[in-house]
Amino acid sequence: MDFLRWLFEAQIPVGGSALVLREVLGNIFGLASALGGMRRKVWAWPVGIAGNLLLLTVFLGNVFGAATPATLWGQAGRQMMFIGVAAYGWYRWREGRNAARGRALVPSWASAKVRIALIGALFAGTAALTPLFDSLGSYPPVWADAWTFTGSLLATYGMARGWTEFWLIWVAVDIVGVPLLFSAGYFASAFMYLFYGFFTLAGFFVWWRAGRREDPSARTDAVPAGAAS
């Protein structure tokens, strides 16, 4: 209990303000998960879940005390969504793991229909969730919170399916999410998202080259050869 009390109350002094320790730790776990995802390591998923649990307590704001600056229902909701989709990705990558190389899949491109569906879902989801988040009192501009939630859902699902395009969805999320987080006072997350913006571009090219090099004939919607059916 003493450890949990310390974890929930601890802050890191920075200049005249302070960063919430849980926010910093959650983003460190998130970065480690992203690095593992770029290398297609199964451990990326449980590490990411640990970070999501920490950030969930952060973005719920005053639900867990006054240490956090504002409540972002979209950001909190996306952590819960991450946990659910990560469980699916964890299962899928374990089933499809190539034991010889230690990687879970061969990256490949989504079909044209899937790309159109992803773009449509991003805008439709943002439009549908904006009034909901607004009614819950999410930090404005509320559409930005809805955009980051929807984009994060689609990107995480795309990662689980092995679609190289998921990195580009993350770029779209970061473009909107970074200004929102700075505005809301979540500086640790904002700087981490800013770094993610460059990292996701690197990840896109890493997966692109890996898909061409390892198995150009791999299907985008299939678990790699050797996986359990």
LUMDODO-324282 format. One record per residue (C-alpha): residue number from 1; z, y, x. Coordinates in pm, whole numbers. Each point is the difference from the previous one (the first is absolute). Example, Ala and Ser with C-alpha at 12.3 -4.5 7.8 and 13.67 -1.06 7.14 Angstrom:
2
+-----+--------+--------+--------+
! num !     zz !     yy !     xx !
+-----+--------+--------+--------+
!   1 !    780 !   -450 !   1230 !
!   2 !    -66 !    344 !    137 !
+-----+--------+--------+--------+
This chain:
229
+-----+--------+--------+--------+
! num !     zz !     yy !     xx !
+-----+--------+--------+--------+
!   1 !      0 !      0 !      0 !
!   2 !     78 !    237 !    287 !
!   3 !   -344 !    -66 !    143 !
!   4 !   -170 !     69 !   -333 !
!   5 !    200 !    320 !    -45 !
!   6 !   -101 !    111 !    349 !
!   7 !   -364 !    -93 !    -64 !
!   8 !    -16 !    199 !   -323 !
!   9 !    176 !    306 !    140 !
!  10 !   -130 !     17 !    358 !
!  11 !   -225 !    291 !     96 !
!  12 !   -175 !    103 !    321 !
!  13 !     46 !    370 !     89 !
!  14 !   -330 !    174 !     76 !
!  15 !     22 !    370 !     73 !
!  16 !    174 !    168 !   -290 !
!  17 !    -58 !   -291 !   -241 !
!  18 !     32 !   -377 !     -1 !
!  19 !   -208 !   -310 !    -69 !
!  20 !    130 !   -284 !   -216 !
!  21 !     42 !   -305 !    225 !
!  22 !   -128 !   -238 !   -272 !
!  23 !   -322 !    200 !    -20 !
!  24 !    -53 !    -22 !    376 !
!  25 !     78 !   -372 !     14 !
!  26 !   -219 !    -74 !   -303 !
!  27 !   -295 !    171 !    163 !
!  28 !     56 !   -181 !    329 !
!  29 !    -14 !   -331 !   -187 !
!  30 !   -312 !    127 !   -178 !
!  31 !   -167 !     82 !    330 !
!  32 !     87 !   -341 !    141 !
!  33 !   -147 !   -159 !   -312 !
!  34 !   -320 !    203 !     37 !
!  35 !    -34 !   -110 !    363 !
!  36 !     46 !   -361 !   -105 !
!  37 !   -254 !     46 !   -278 !
!  38 !   -257 !    136 !    242 !
!  39 !     52 !   -311 !    214 !
!  40 !     -6 !   -217 !   -315 !
!  41 !    347 !   -146 !     59 !
!  42 !    184 !   -157 !   -293 !
!  43 !    333 !    154 !    110 !
!  44 !   -140 !    342 !    -96 !
!  45 !     83 !    -69 !   -365 !
!  46 !    377 !    -78 !     21 !
!  47 !     50 !    286 !    246 !
!  48 !   -175 !    231 !   -243 !
!  49 !    221 !   -120 !   -287 !
!  50 !    312 !     91 !    200 !
!  51 !   -137 !    351 !     50 !
!  52 !    -90 !     29 !   -369 !
!  53 !    356 !    -84 !   -105 !
!  54 !    138 !    274 !    224 !
!  55 !   -251 !    259 !   -120 !
!  56 !     62 !    -93 !   -363 !
!  57 !    358 !    121 !     36 !
!  58 !   -126 !    318 !    167 !
!  59 !   -260 !    109 !   -256 !
!  60 !    230 !    -63 !   -294 !
!  61 !    168 !    317 !    123 !
!  62 !    328 !     88 !   -171 !
!  63 !     28 !   -350 !   -148 !
!  64 !    143 !    -98 !    340 !
!  65 !    170 !    328 !     84 !
!  66 !    -86 !    352 !    105 !
!  67 !   -122 !    -85 !    350 !
!  68 !   -363 !    -16 !   -109 !
!  69 !   -179 !    324 !    -95 !
!  70 !   -189 !    -91 !   -319 !
!  71 !    -77 !   -286 !   -236 !
!  72 !   -357 !   -131 !     23 !
!  73 !    -48 !   -262 !   -269 !
!  74 !   -350 !    -81 !    120 !
!  75 !    117 !    -54 !    357 !
!  76 !    295 !   -208 !   -123 !
!  77 !   -223 !   -200 !   -232 !
!  78 !   -249 !    -71 !    273 !
!  79 !    276 !   -156 !    211 !
!  80 !     73 !   -242 !   -285 !
!  81 !   -372 !    -61 !    -37 !
!  82 !    -29 !    -61 !    376 !
!  83 !    268 !   -268 !    -19 !
!  84 !   -181 !   -183 !   -279 !
!  85 !   -346 !     21 !    155 !
!  86 !    141 !    -80 !    345 !
!  87 !    143 !   -323 !   -138 !
!  88 !   -351 !    -90 !   -116 !
!  89 !   -152 !    102 !    334 !
!  90 !    265 !   -193 !    190 !
!  91 !    -82 !   -316 !   -199 !
!  92 !   -376 !     47 !     30 !
!  93 !      4 !     66 !    374 !
!  94 !    229 !   -295 !     67 !
!  95 !   -231 !   -226 !   -197 !
!  96 !   -306 !    127 !    181 !
!  97 !    142 !     21 !    349 !
!  98 !   -221 !   -123 !    281 !
!  99 !    248 !   -199 !    205 !
! 100 !   -216 !      7 !    310 !
! 101 !    -10 !    380 !     21 !
! 102 !    320 !     82 !   -183 !
! 103 !   -182 !    238 !   -236 !
! 104 !      0 !    -28 !   -375 !
! 105 !   -359 !     83 !    -89 !
! 106 !   -339 !    124 !    109 !
! 107 !    -59 !    359 !   -121 !
! 108 !   -304 !     51 !   -219 !
! 109 !   -155 !    259 !   -231 !
! 110 !     59 !     20 !   -371 !
! 111 !   -302 !    -26 !   -228 !
! 112 !   -166 !    311 !   -143 !
! 113 !    152 !    -73 !   -341 !
! 114 !    347 !    -27 !    149 !
! 115 !    -44 !    331 !    184 !
! 116 !   -100 !    175 !   -321 !
! 117 !    295 !   -160 !   -179 !
! 118 !    240 !    118 !    272 !
! 119 !   -123 !    360 !    -19 !
! 120 !     12 !     -2 !   -379 !
! 121 !    350 !   -150 !      1 !
! 122 !    122 !    267 !    241 !
! 123 !   -102 !    287 !   -226 !
! 124 !     87 !   -176 !   -326 !
! 125 !    342 !   -102 !    126 !
! 126 !     74 !    353 !    119 !
! 127 !    -97 !    145 !   -338 !
! 128 !    206 !   -256 !   -190 !
! 129 !    315 !     26 !    211 !
! 130 !     14 !    378 !     39 !
! 131 !    148 !     68 !   -348 !
! 132 !    241 !   -292 !     41 !
! 133 !    133 !    125 !    333 !
! 134 !     14 !    353 !   -140 !
! 135 !    219 !   -116 !   -287 !
! 136 !    231 !   -170 !    250 !
! 137 !     41 !    326 !    190 !
! 138 !   -194 !    -86 !    314 !
! 139 !    -47 !    271 !    263 !
! 140 !   -312 !    217 !    -54 !
! 141 !   -291 !    -14 !     28 !
! 142 !     52 !   -317 !   -198 !
! 143 !   -364 !   -112 !     22 !
! 144 !     46 !    -31 !    379 !
! 145 !    293 !   -236 !    -54 !
! 146 !   -213 !   -206 !   -241 !
! 147 !   -292 !     -1 !    246 !
! 148 !    212 !   -135 !    285 !
! 149 !    150 !   -265 !   -225 !
! 150 !   -335 !   -123 !   -130 !
! 151 !   -172 !     15 !    338 !
! 152 !    286 !   -186 !    166 !
! 153 !    -22 !   -278 !   -258 !
! 154 !   -374 !    -39 !     53 !
! 155 !     26 !     17 !    380 !
! 156 !    275 !   -261 !     17 !
! 157 !   -192 !   -233 !   -231 !
! 158 !   -314 !     52 !    210 !
! 159 !    194 !    -91 !    313 !
! 160 !    123 !   -319 !   -164 !
! 161 !   -360 !    -92 !    -90 !
! 162 !   -126 !     80 !    349 !
! 163 !   -237 !    284 !   -101 !
! 164 !    -73 !    233 !    290 !
! 165 !    -32 !    293 !   -241 !
! 166 !    375 !      0 !    -65 !
! 167 !     48 !    212 !    312 !
! 168 !   -217 !    276 !   -149 !
! 169 !    208 !     -1 !   -318 !
! 170 !    305 !     65 !    216 !
! 171 !   -178 !    301 !    151 !
! 172 !    -53 !    139 !   -352 !
! 173 !    369 !    -58 !    -74 !
! 174 !    112 !    178 !    317 !
! 175 !   -219 !    305 !    -63 !
! 176 !    193 !     66 !   -321 !
! 177 !    334 !   -155 !     91 !
! 178 !     70 !    196 !    320 !
! 179 !      1 !    348 !   -162 !
! 180 !    205 !   -136 !   -292 !
! 181 !    269 !   -145 !    226 !
! 182 !     23 !    316 !    212 !
! 183 !     34 !    206 !   -318 !
! 184 !    273 !   -228 !   -137 !
! 185 !    199 !     12 !    325 !
! 186 !    -57 !   -360 !    114 !
! 187 !    -96 !    103 !    352 !
! 188 !     46 !   -339 !    170 !
! 189 !   -232 !   -166 !   -252 !
! 190 !   -247 !    289 !     16 !
! 191 !    -34 !    -23 !    377 !
! 192 !    -28 !   -377 !    -22 !
! 193 !   -274 !     28 !   -263 !
! 194 !   -179 !    251 !    221 !
! 195 !      5 !   -253 !    281 !
! 196 !   -111 !   -270 !   -244 !
! 197 !   -309 !    207 !    -75 !
! 198 !   -125 !    -46 !    356 !
! 199 !    134 !   -353 !     22 !
! 200 !   -184 !   -113 !   -313 !
! 201 !   -329 !    124 !    140 !
! 202 !     62 !   -206 !    313 !
! 203 !     93 !   -299 !   -214 !
! 204 !   -323 !     33 !   -197 !
! 205 !   -212 !    -33 !    313 !
! 206 !    215 !   -284 !    135 !
! 207 !    -52 !   -203 !   -320 !
! 208 !   -368 !     94 !    -16 !
! 209 !    -64 !   -131 !    351 !
! 210 !    216 !   -309 !    -56 !
! 211 !   -190 !    -92 !   -315 !
! 212 !   -334 !     23 !    179 !
! 213 !    123 !   -187 !    307 !
! 214 !    197 !   -286 !   -152 !
! 215 !   -183 !   -117 !   -310 !
! 216 !   -281 !    212 !   -148 !
! 217 !    -56 !   -259 !   -275 !
! 218 !    356 !     18 !   -137 !
! 219 !     22 !     83 !   -372 !
! 220 !    207 !    299 !   -106 !
! 221 !    168 !   -181 !   -288 !
! 222 !     77 !   -331 !    167 !
! 223 !    293 !   -128 !    201 !
! 224 !   -124 !    -91 !    352 !
! 225 !    -99 !   -357 !     81 !
! 226 !    295 !   -233 !     49 !
! 227 !    215 !    176 !   -259 !
! 228 !    172 !   -190 !   -274 !
! 229 !   -187 !     -1 !   -328 !
+-----+--------+--------+--------+
